[in-house]
Amino acid sequence: MPLRRLATVVAATLAVALVATACGGGGGGNDQAAQTVSLDWGEPENALIPGNNTEQNGGDVLDALFAGLVKYDVNTAAPSNEAAESITSADNRVWTIKLKPGWTFHDGTPVTAQNYVDAWNWVAYGPNAAQAQSFMEKIDGYDEVSGEAPTAPAMRGLRVVDPQTFEVTLKAPFVIFPTTLGYSAYYPLPQKFFTDRAGFEAAPVGNGEYKFESRTPNQNMTLVRNDQYAGSDKPQVPRLEFRVYADIQTAYDDVVSGNLDHVKAIPPAALTGGRWRQDLGAGAHAKDGLQTTALGFPLYDPRFQNPQVRQAMSMAIDRQAIVDQIFGGTYKPADGLATPAAQGYLPNQCGANCQFNPQRARELLAQAGGFQGPLTLTANADGGHSEWMQAVTNQLRQNLGIDAQYTPLPSFSEVRQQANAFQFQGLFRAAWIGDYPNLETFLTQLYRTDASSNDFKYSNPAVDQALDRADQAPNEQAAEAGYQEAERLILADMPSIPLFTRQIIYGDSSRLASGDRNPLDRLVTTSFQLNPQN
């Protein structure tokens, strides 16, 4: 997912304060408040349609409202079947998916094979402009439905066999296809979505652990437990309240003070010196994950066309110094495009291009003819990025002698608007959380030509071909080697600067006995439990 990600939309400070005061975490006055778990949140970029959200704010709520064919382990992210009884293929191209019986949507209608086929076709259909559209590109018939003027109404590669079974025919073999099916783009949609789109967007209907209850834009959203949930892990908490916060520091402070129960990230100021562990005690959590932080190049700007310019900027950044001074050692310098938690990760893929070498950086920039004009660096101001972004800016200025300036935008949504319109005029934050636990998720959606999250306008036919070969490998081991080859090709071009890999770091208030996130930084809502005294 693109920046799925660590961000919140700016809301009025007074509104946030009122929400926090009125609905604080404590178990005081009324029973409903005492049985509600509150979580920090930001307004999602788009309406809560699974195939049209590729960022964290939308993803957190969608993962509570919906359940997928596959789920990912809370600690390892290993995939296992959830709504799927089986996902099988004799050739890795034609896949038969059988559903478990007994699943229903929140409106009581059964979840059938047709709901998956209809949902996937909607995501793929070009005029719908769904953000996760490219996740359907491997299905046979995608090309005919995905353009602005489709020549077919649906993909021929999807076929309903019976109410509990459907068949997926891909354009070519894709050995890790079952691993991908826990991602939200593959969630089913109820018939209500197609007959009453406005009603669905106002009150989404899913098949997951929690049901929609209410929403006040730019303030909060509440979900209630789905007691008919058919999954193996049942939700424990009666109600979840997602609260909009203007910045991560305020959310963190509210968790520490007991006015909020769960914060999805820790601000840099609290990471310094390990203060967050002292503040939160048993509520401080960290686990290896699938999160990366990079800086993207707008390759549509001629000033960034020369790879030597891009390599020079990468070598001018002292990643370890930033990790030590700002992140308290909780991040690690990146040595490639993926994290060690991803299947297929290979250490030191980036080599010298990701190692701090200011002298070589200056030599490369001189060979490229220097850099013309000011260099801007952009991130969202509401995500807690100012300290490290300013540190990178200072290093580029000092080590390359260029006029580097940090120019934040107020909100995550404004950053995404510039990304989608290809309007960046300098380096931009390009964080990523794996959509599933495989090296491929750090490559295809970001660096394949015209991929959904290719905000760089990067294109290399050799990379596209290497990804195709890896997809079509006869087994997962061969696929890993192929994806590693593609990663090396991308890093040689350096369309982005890998900076850090980071643990999943989050915090719970003392009200919670447990409240977890998995290595993909997804909420595991079934893990939330209140302490007995609450």
N, C-alpha and C positions, 0 to 999 in steps of 0.2 A: 504494500500500500504506500502512496506517496506521502511522506510526512504524516502518517496516519494518525494524527500522530501527536506529538506532544504539543497541544495547543489549546487555547480557549479563546472564545470571542469576547471582545471588550463589552462589558455591561456596566451600567451605572454603579458606581461604588456604593451609593446609598441603597440601591435595590439589593445588592448582594448582602449588605449589612443587615437589611431588614429581613431577608430570607434566613440568614444565619441566626438572627436573634429569635425569629418566630418559630423556627423549626430546628433548633439546636439539637445536638446529639443526645443530650441527657434524657434520662427516663423519668422526668418529673411529672408534669401535669396530666396529660391525657394518654390513654392506652395506645392510641394510634401512633403518636410520636414515639412512644417507648418501644414500639415494635417496628420502627422504620430505620433502615440503614441509609445514611446520607453519603453521597459520593461527589467528588468534584467533577465538573463537566464544562464543556463549552458548546455553544450552538454548532451543530454540524453544518458542513458546507451545503448539503442538499437535503431534500426531503428524505425521510427514513424508508427508502426503498433499497433492499439489499444490493441489487446490481448497480446502484447509482451512488454508492458511498465507498470511498477508498481511503478514508482517513479515520483517525482514532476516535474522535467524538461520536461520529455516526456509528463506527464499528462497535464501541462499547455498548450502546443501547441495542443495536441490532443483534448482538450476540446474546443479549438477555431475552429478546423478543422471539428469536428464531433458533432452531436447531438444524444442523446440517446432516448430510449423509455420513460424514466422518467427524470425529472430534479429536482434539489433541490433548495429550496427557498434561496434567497441571504442572508437573515437574520436568519432564523430558521433552514434551511436545510430540512424542511418538503418536502416529495416527492409529485410530481404531474405529470400527464402524459404530455409528450412532443410530440414525434413522435407517441406514442401509442394513439389510440382512446379509447381503453379499455383493461384491463388485468383482466380476470375473471376466477374463478374456483369454482366448487361446493364442492370440497373435499381437496383443498390445494395441490393436487398432479398433476392433469391434468389442465393445464392453457391454456386458449385461448387468444391470443394476436391479436387484430385488429389494423391496422395501419391507421393513418389519411391520407387522399388523398393529393396529390399535392407535396410530398417531392421528391426532385431530388438530385443526386450527383453533384459535381462541374463540371463534364464532361457532364452534361445534361441528363444522363441516370436516369430512375426512381428508387426510393428506394422501393423495394418489400420485401415481406416476405422471398423470396429465399435468398436475400442478408444477412438477419439476420441468417438464418439457415446455409448458407455456412460459414459465419464468425465464428459462434459458433463451428461448426464442425472443422474448421481449428485450432482454439485455443485448442480444446480438443485433437487433433490428436498427439499422442506421438512423432513421428519423427520430428514434427515442434518445439518441445521444447519451446513452448510459456510460458513466465513467468507467465501469468495469467491463465494457464491451469486449476488449481484446482478450479477456479470459475465455471467450468462446471461440477464438479464432482457429483453434485446432480442430473444431468440429466440421465435418463435411457439409458443405453448403453455406458456410459462413460468408464466403465472398459474395454470394448472390444476395444476401440479405443485409449486409453491413454497410453498404454505401448510402449516400444521401438520396439516391433514387434506386431502391432495391428492385431486383428483377424477380424475386421470389418472396412469398410471405413468411416462410419459415425454413429452417435448416433441414435439409433432407437427411442429415445424419442423426436426427432424433426420431425415435419411433416408439410409441406406446405399444407394448405387447399385451398387457392386461392391467387391471387397476393397480397392481402391486409391482409391476415390472416394466422397465423401459430399456431400450437399447440405444447406445451411443456409438456412432461410427465416426471415427476421426479421419482427417485427411491422410494421416500417416501414423505409424505407431508412436506411442508416447508412454514409455514404460512407467513413469511415476504418476500417471493420471490419477489413480486412486488417492495418492497422498494429497493432491491439490483440492479434493472435494470437500474439505472442511471450511474452505474460504467462503465468505458471505456472498460472493457473486453467484454461488451455486445453491443458495437457499431456495425453497419453493415459495410460490406466491398463491394465495387463495383466490377464488373466483371473484371476490369482492374487489380486488385490485383492478380487475379488468372491467367490471361493471360500474364501479363507483370510485374512480381514481381519487377524486377530491376527498371523499369520505375516508378512504384508506390513508391518505397522507395526513389527515387531521387526527386519525385514531388508528395507527397501524395494527394489523392483525397478523400474528405470527403463529408458530407452532412450538415456541420455546418455553423456558422455565417461568417467565414472567409475562403478564398481560399489561397492555397500556391502560392507564387510569386517567391521567390529566397532564396538561402541559401549559405553562405560562411562558411565552417566548422571552428569551433573554433573562429568565429567572430560574425555572426548574421544570423537570418532568418527573412524574411519579409512575411507577409500575407496581402491580400487585401480583402475588404468587399465583401461578397456574396450578391448581390442585389436580388438574387432569393431565398434567405433563407426563408423557409416555417414556421419557428417558430413564436410564438406569440410576442416575444421581439426581435425587429430588431436592428442590430448593427448600431451605429451612426458614428463611426470614420472610415474614408476611409482606413487607413493602420495601421498595427501593426508591429513594429520591435522588435524582441527578440534579445538582445545583450548578448554575452557571457562575463561574468566577472570572474576574477580570485579569488575574495573574496567578501563577502557581504559588508565589510566596504567600499570598493571602489565604489560599486554600490550605497550605501547609500550616500556617499559624493557627488556623481554625481546628485542624486535627490535633495539634499540640494542646490547645486550650479546651478541647472537648466539644467544640461547636460543629464539628464535621467528623465523620467516621472513617473515611477512606480518601487518600490522595494518591493519584496515579503516578506521581513523580516527586522528586525532592529538589528544591531549588538549590542552585550552586552555593549560595551563602550558607546553607545548612550542611552541605557536604564537606565544606572546609573544616579540617580538623576532626572529622567524624562527629560533629555536633548533633547530627540528626539521630544517631544511635542513642546519644544521651537524652535527647528530647523525647524520643518515642519509646525507648526501652524495648519491651517485647513486641511492640507494634512496628519496629523497624524491620523491613524485609528486603532481601537482595537475592537474586538467583541469576545464573547464566541465562542469557537470552539471545534473541535474534534481532537486535537493534544495532543500527549503524548510524553514524553521523558523517556527512560529507559536505563539501562545497561544490556546487554545480557551476559549470561554465555555460554561458549562453552562446553556443556555437554559431548562432545566427548573427552574432556580432563579429565583423571581420577582424577585430583586434584580437580575438581568441582563436583564430583559425590555425595558427602555427603551434604544433604540439610542444615545441620547445618552450613557448611561453607558459603553457599549462604545467609542464614538468618543473620549470623554474619556480613557479609559485608553490607547488607542492613541496619541493626541497627547502624552501625558505621558511617552512613552518616547523617549529619545535613542538611536536605533539606531546612528548613526555613532560615537558615543562608545564604545559597547560593542564595535563592530567594531574600532575602533582600539586600545582598551585591553586587550581580552581575546583577540580573534581575530587580532591582528597583521595586519589588513587582508585576511585570506584569505576572509572573508565580505563580503557586500555588503548594505546596507539594502534591504529588500524594498519594491517599489513596486507590488505586485499579488500575485496568488495563484500565479503561475507564475515560471519562471526564463527568462532570455534564450535558453537552449538549447532551449526548447520551440517546436515549430512552432505559430505563431499568437500567440506572445507579443507584447504591445503595451506599450510603456513607460508608466509613470505612471498606470496604471489606478486606483490607490488615491487619487491626488491628495492633498488636504490632510489626509485622515484618517490618512495614514501619515507625515506630516511632524511633526517635533518642534515643539510649540507649547504650552508649559505654561500660558500665560495663557488661551488659548482652551480648553484642557482643563479648567481650573478653572471657567470660565464655563459650559461644557456640563454639567459635573457639578452645578453649582448649579442650573441650569435643570431638571435631572432630579430635583432634590430631594435630592441627595447620595447617599451610599452607606452603608447600614446594616450595622454589625457589622464584624468583621475580614475582610480579603480574603486568602485563602490562595492560594498559587501552588505547583503540584505538578509534579515531574518524577521520573524514576528516578535514584536516587543512583549506580547502577552504570554510567551512561553518560557521565560527565564533564561534567555540566550545571551543577554547583553554582555556578561562578563567574558565569556569565552570568545564571542564574536569580536569584541573589542581587542582582546589579546591577540587573536589572529591578525586583525587589522594592523595592530602595532608592529607585529613581527614582519609582515609584508613590507610595511613602510621602512622599517629599520634595515632589513636584510636585503631588500632589492632597491631601495632608494626611490620608490614610486609614491605617488600621492594617493595613498589608500585611505578610504573614508568609510566608516560604518554608518549605514543609512537604514535603520529599522523601519518597518511598517507597523502600524498599531496592532493589527490583528492577523491571525492565521488566515482568515478568509480573504483578506486583502492580498496576502502573499500568494495564495492559490489563484486568485484572479489574475495576477501578473504572470504566474507560471502557465496557466491555461492559455493566456493570450500571447505568450512568448514575448514579454515586454521587459524582461530584466536587462539592465545595462551594465551588469557586473556580476561578481560571484554571488551565489545565493545558497542559503542553507538547504540541503537536500537529504534530510534524515529519512530513514527507511526502517520499517519493521517487517520481517519476513511474513508472508501470508501463509506459509506452511514450512516445515522444517527441512528445507533442501536448498542447496546452493543455487539451483535454478531460479528460485524466487528472487534472488538478488541480481539476476541478470536479465531475464526475458522482458519483464514489464518495464524495466528501466532503460535498457540499452539496445533492444531490437529496434530496427527501423520502424518509426511511427507507433511504437508501443504506447500503452495508455498512460504511463508515468514517465515517458521519455521527455522530460522538460528541457533537455539540453539541445534537442533537434540533432541528436547524434545518429549517424548512419554509417555502417561499414558492412558491405556485402559479405566479407569474410567472417565477420562475427555472426551474421544471420545464418550463414551456412554451417558454421561450427555448432550453433545452437540447434539447428535442424538435425545434424548428425547425432548430437547427444540425445535429443528427444527420441530418436528412432533407434537408439542402441538396443541390443537384444536383452540386456539385463541392467540392473541398477548399478552394478560395478562399472560396466562400460560407460553408462550414462554419466557417472561421476567424473570419469577421466575426460569425457567430452566437454562437460561444463567447465572443468578446470582449464581446458584449452581455450575455450571462449573467454573465460575470465582473463587469461594472460593477454589475449588480443585486445580486449577492452582497456586493460591497464596500460598497455603500450601506447594507446591513443590518449588516455587520460581525459575523458570527457567530464570527469568529476575528480575531486581530490578526496580520497578516503582519509578521514581524520581519526575517528574513534570508533571502537565497539564499546558497548556499554551493557552492564547488567540491567536486569529489570529491578528497579529500585522504587519502592513505594512504602506508604505508611498507613497504619491503622490506629484508630483511637483506642483508649482503654475500654470502651464499651464492647469491642469486638473480641470474641474468643478466637475467631479466624476470619480472614477475608483475603483471598488469594488472586494472583494473576499468573498466567502461564508464560512460558518462554517467548511466546509471540506477543506478549504484553496485552493479552485479552483478559477481560474480567472473567473469573470463574464464579458465576453468581451462586452456584450450588454450594460453594465453599463458605459462604458468609453465614456466620453464626454469632448471636449476641451472647455476652457473658451472662450466666444465670442470674446474677444480682440485678441485671437490667430487666 
